[in-house]
Amino acid sequence: MVAVDSASAELASQLRQVSSVRHHVDISAPRNDVFGAVSEPRHLETFHPFCRSNLIIHWNAESRRDVIEYRNGRVFVREFLAWSDLESFELLIGPTGWQRSLVSWNFEDRGESGCRVSIRINPHVFQPRPRFVFFLLGRRWVRRSLETYLRSVLLGLKHHCETGEKVAPNQWGVHPYFSAT
């Protein structure tokens, strides 16, 4: 279990109550190998198509924190809240000093056929707020954008685990929020 401060635990609890966006992919590789690919320090650099760099703050059994710099220069900190080897992990992600979203990864063994990896995001923008503000944010656009993002990340993991190759920048298309312009 990863050590978590009370403010992060409270935020995660609140975010679990809001709508989420999910996506999954089946990978023709053993769950041990797939989980191993996401357990290494700087792992996003090998399979995340929108990641420019993935620097480590802490990466051990007691504390996991890293920084992802996206291709467009945005920088988000990831704080891991829970970690269960070969099963799942959960993290908060967002820019320093700004609102964060909750992300959960799950790894399901599928026997001979490999494994299924699913990601769920409970985005901070889905938290209750005045209707006109949320209307301006465009809930449908946010949902579609996150679905596209998750699809690209999971296809990157699938590609990397099945071929051993590093994923190319924007390999499955550009993303309006994370790709370089």
N, C-alpha and C positions, 0 to 999 in steps of 0.2 A: 504494500500500500504506500502511496505517495503522501508526504506531509502536505497539508493544505491549510491555509489561514482561514479564519472564520468568515471574512468578507467574501472570499472566493467561493466558499461552500454555500453561503447564503445566496449569492448571485446565481450559482448553478441551480440551486433549489427553485428560485424564481423562474429561471429560463426553462426548466423542465415542464413548466405549466403552460408555455406558449406553443403555438403551432410549430411544426417542424417540417423540414424538407428532407427526403430520404432518396437514396439510390443504392443499388447493389450491383455486383458483377461476380460472375463465376470464373474462377481462375484454375486452369489446368496445371496446378502445382500443389504439392503438399502444404497443408496449413502451417507446418513448422517453418518451411522455407518462406512462405508469404509473410508470416508474423516476424520472422527474422529480418526480412527486408525493411519492415517499418520500425524495427527496434534499434537499428544502428544509429549512432549519432550522424547527423547531417543527411538522413535518409531521403528527405524530400528532393535533394539535388539529383537523385538518380531516376525518379519516376514522375515528379510533379511538373506538368508542362508549363506552368506559369511561375515557377520558382527560379529566381536568379541565384539566391544563396540561402543557406539554412545553417545559421551559426548557433553554436551551443552556449547556453548560459550555465546550466547544470545538467548532467546526464548520468544519473546513477539510480539505485533502487529507492533512495529516500527522496530525491528531488529531480524532476525532469522539467526543464524549461529551455526553450530555444526561440530563435528569431527567424522568421521567414521574410526575405525581401523578394517581392514579386517583380516581374519583368518591367512593370511600369514605375518602379521605385517605391511603391507603398511598402511599409515595414510593419509587420504584426508580430506580437509576442504570443507564444503558445505556452500556457501553464497547464501541465498535466495534473488532473485531480485524482484519477484512479487508473490503476494499471493491473491487469490480470493476464499473466503470460499465456499466450496462445488463444486467449478468449476475447479480450476487449481492452479498450482504454477510453478515457474521457478527458477532455481538455477545454479550457477557455481560450479564446483567440480574439485578438483585437489590437489596434494601435495603442501604444503606451498613453495612458491618461485619457482614454476614450472608452466608449461602451464596447463590451465584449460579447461574443456569442458562444454558445455551448456546442461542442462537436463530440459525437460518440462514434467510435469505430468498433465493429464486431466481426469476428472471424469464426465461421461455421465450417467444421470438417465435413466434407462430402465424400469421404472414403476414396475409392479408386479414381473418382472424377476430379478430385482436388478440393477446393474450398470455395465458399461464398464469403465475400467481404462486403459489408454494408456500412455506409456512413449516414448519420443523421445529424442535421444542423438545426438547432433551435436558435434562430437569429434574434439579436437584440431588437431589430426593427419590428418584430412581431409582438413585442410587449405592448400592453394596453397604453394607449395615448389618445389624445383628442382625435376624433374621426377625420377632421379636415387635414391634420398633419399626416395621418396614415394614408389618406387618399392621395396626397401629394407625393408620397414616397412610392406609390404604385405597388401595392401588395402583389399583384399578378406579375409585374415585371420582376420584382425581387425574387419571387418563387421560381420563375422561369430561368432567371440568371443563376440562381443557386443550383438548380437542377443541371444546367449546362456545365457549371463549374465542377460539381460532384462527378458527373459523367466523365469529364476529361481527366480528373485526378484518378478515378478508378480504372479507366482505360490505360492510363500511364502505368499504374501498379501492375495491371494484368500483362501489359506488354513487357515490362521489365522482368517480371517473375517467369514468364513463359519463354522469353528469348535471351535474357541476360543483358540486353542492350539498354543503354541509357536513353531516356525519352528526349526527343528534340523539343526545343522551345515551340509552344503553341501547336504541338503535333496534331491535335484534333480541332484546330481552329482557334482564333483569337477570342478573348473574353473582354467585354467592354470595361470591366472594373479592374482586371489584373494583368492584362497584356500591355506591352509597350505600344505607344501610339505612333 
